[in-house]
Amino acid sequence: MASPEQVLADLNARPLPAWYDDAKFGIFIHWGAWAIPAFAPRLGSIGETFAKDYDRAVAMTPYTEWYWNAIRVPGTPSATFHREHYGDAPYTDFKAPFEAGLKAWDPAAWAEAFRDAGARYVVLVTKHHDGLCLWPSAVENPHQADWTTRRDIVGELAAAVRAAGLRFGVYYSGGIDWTFNRRPLRTLADFSGSMPGGPYRAYAMRQVRELIDRYAPSVLWNDIAWPTSPMRLHELFADYYAAVPEGVVNDRWVTSNYPKNRLASAASRRKLDDRMKAYYRTAPEGMHGVIPRPIPHSDFRTPEYTGFSTIQDKKWEATRGMSFSFGFNRHDTEADYATPEALIGDFVDAVSRNGNLLLNVGPRADGGVPEEQLRRLKAFGAWLRANGEAIYATRPWTRSDGVTDAGQALRFTQGPGRLNLIFKGEVSPGRVVVRDLRLSGTARRLADGAPVALEQRGDDLALNLPPGAPDPIGTAVAVDLAG
């Protein structure tokens, strides 16, 4: 039997499967019982929430999928909303109407919309922090009877996604399960120290293995942390890779010894809260998200509502909702959603820096995708149909960022014998000069194949763009390099 050190070394020697590096664009789906109330406070991003109201920020986040915790903290907007609309009804009462709404759900229509958006893989939340399983698990929850859906949402969506030619992955909340630990959470120390122990370790392990055995997911996406020892986790990874040779795992598997040791005392929890409160109060303006810390083994990192500003050696995947919530929020309006230009611009940034984008869809309880979200998916599809050659199966160049003499930003990606220039925002026909770029070759605008004349002007490169309607989101030019 291999030693724990050898198991880890073997895991880290495994190359990243090419399909994942080539795919660039995936769809995340947060859908569950929380879609019935579909409510969360609207204080801006999760980072802004921690800055504005740290002492109860976990119960004040914009994430509707955290509703069950929020209603257990007196005085929060969620608790007030729940009392006004549902009285004293427990959160678990939402399961029945959620299951009733499944009659209208069409997984094939979802898969078609995701494919048409240009996505290459889909990751479904199979169990979030509320513990509700979206598949008829054979692993019994000892604290909440009948806490799975009768309909196999996971299996049906997996079949539909694969029929549409996409890869399928699963999300599992390994670090938090409110059926095992029902203590209300207010601060980051509360949250970080709330991972269940005892029988939950075996429960989570059995459920994840069940997901692997039943659905052979191409992506195994855990959240928050993981309740077992590092050795057992690495054995799980090895077994997963044996079952799904082209599978990938993310970076949110901090094992149980970390929060237990770090937050063993009230004093250590206070120390963490003091430090995090000071951090969020002094964080730079525009800081919206979080970046999980590295762990001994993962295939990619997962910054949330943020990204890296430089090319990373390790593969990464930016994840975010289209608004400030992953789950559907009934009060979100068009103004609460990021524009297609901003979302696609961030996507281009990620790809140029060795990242993917996992863009979330938060359906309504009846399975309908809100029109605001569908419009953005359609915008992705239209842009990628025109410019996908500069995105799919590309790799970072020697640098990610460029700028024109007029101050317009652009990003670089490369393929075999080709450099792609992706201008961010509208570029009118005529001469465009890119600063500090020397190259020669044959260039074309990807949207219509029109030739683009190149002229070296000292250390700068002039591109003469032919007539054509400017793309307000971004124009991609491919240069087939000479020599």
C-alpha positions, 0 to 999 in steps of 0.5 A: 500500500502506498504511503500518504506521501506517495499518494499525494505525490501521485495526485500532484504528478497528474496532468490537468486534463486538456478538455478542462483547459480547453473548455474555458466557459462553464455554467454553475446552477444554484437551485433548491428549496431557498428558491421558494422564499427567494430572498436575501438582503441587498447590501451589495456584494458579499465583500461589501456586506462583510465591510458594512455589517461584519458582526452578523454578516453571514446572516446578511449576505446577498446569497439567497441560498443562505436563507435558512441560517439568516432567518435564525438570526433575530432582527435580520431582514430575512427573519423579518421577511420570513415572519411576515410571509411564512409566520413560524413555518420551518425552512423544511416546509419549503421542500414540498412546494419546491418538489411540486414545482418540478412538474414544470422543469425541463432539463433538456431546455436548460441544456440547450440554453447552456449549449447555445450560450457557448458553455462547454460544461455544467456544474449543478449544486447537488447539496448546499448548506441546507443539506437538501439532496437533489437526488434520491440518496441512499445515504440516510440523514440521521438528523432530517428525515426525507431530506432528498428529492424524490425526483432524480434532478442530478441524474436527469440534468446529467443526461440532458447536459451530456445529450447536448454535448457538454460535460457534467459536474457536481457541487457538494457542500462538504464543509457546511450542513445545517441539518447536522449543525443548526447553530445560527452563524453570524461571523466568519469565525462562526462560519469557519468553525461550524463544520460538523464532525462525528458521524457527518464525516462518514455521511459526507464521504458516502454521499460524495462517493455515491455521486461519483458512482451514480453520475461519473461527474467530470468536475467534483466541486466541493465547497468551504471545507472537508470533514475528514483527514487529509489521508482519507481525502487524498484516497477519495481523489485517487478513487475518483480519478480511477473512476473518471480518468478525465475528472477534475477537482477544485480547491475548496477541500480544506480538511477537518484538522484546519478549522478544529485546530485554528478555532478550538477556543473562544479566544481564537475565534475572537482573534479571527473575527477582529482580524477579518473585521479590520481587513474588510473595513480597510479593504480596497474599494471595489473588493467584492469577493474571496479567494480560497487559500491553496491546499495540498492537491487540486486541479484548479483554484476558485476565486469567487466574485473576483479574479487574478490580475496576472497570468497564473501558473496554476489553472483557475476558475472564476465563479460568480452569479450574474447578480450579487446572489447565486440563488434567485432573488425575487427582488433583483431587477435589471439594475442588479445584474452585471451587464453583458459587457462587464461579464464577458469582459471579466471572462476575457480577462480570466482566459488571458490569465489561465482561467475559466469562468463558471457563470452561475444561473439561479432558476426560479422555484418552478425551474424557469430561468429569469429573463435577465439571466437568459439575456446574458446567456444569449449575449455570451452565445452571440459573442462566442460564436463570433470570437470563440476561436480566440477563447476555446483551446487557447493558452496564455501568451507571454503577457495578458494585457495590452493597451492602444495608444488611445488607452483602450485595453486589450487581452492576448491569448495564443494557439498554435502559430497564432496570437489573438488580440481581443479588444475590450469594448467597441473598436471602430474601423480604421487604424488602431495602434497597439503599444509595445507589440512587435510581430508579423503575419497575416491577420483577420477579424474573427467576427467576419473573417475580414483581413486586417492589415498590419504595420510595424511602427517602431515598438508599436503595431498598427492594425487597419481594421476594415469596414464593418459594424463595431462589436460593443462588447469586444473585437477579436483579431487573430494573427497567424504568425510569420515563421 
